[in-house]
Amino acid sequence: MGYLKIRWIRSTIGCPKDKVETIRSLGFKRLYEVRTVKNRPEIRGMIKKVIHHLEILEEVPDEA
C-alpha cells in the first residue's frame, strides 16, 4: 500500500475536541512536525477530516 508523508501546518487552537484528537491520533505532538503514516483507508479518512491543518508532502511506495 505504501506510506504518506504529512506535515502539521496549522494550529488546533479553538478547534472542536474531535479534530484535536484526530491530529493527536495521527501521531503529531508539535506544529510543523513531519510524520510518515501508512496509506490505509482509515488513515485517509482521518487526514480528510483535518486536511485544512495538514500538508501532504509525498506518497512513498512500499519497499517490498
CORFENBEL-V65768 format. One record per pair of residues at least 24 apart in sequence whose ideal C-beta (glycine too) atoms are under 6 Angstrom apart, sorted by the first residue. I is the first residue (numbers start at 1). J is the second residue. D is the distance in whole Angstrom. If there is no record, write none. Layout:
i = <I I>
j = <J J>
d = <D D>
//
This chain:
i = <1 1 2 2 2 2 3 3 3 3 4 4 4 5 5 5 6 6 6 7 7 7 8 9 10 19 22 22 22 23>
j = <39 62 39 60 61 62 36 38 39 60 37 39 59 36 57 58 35 54 56 34 55 57 33 55 53 50 46 49 50 50>
d = <5 6 5 6 5 5 5 6 6 4 6 5 6 5 4 5 6 5 5 5 5 6 6 5 4 5 5 5 5 6>
//
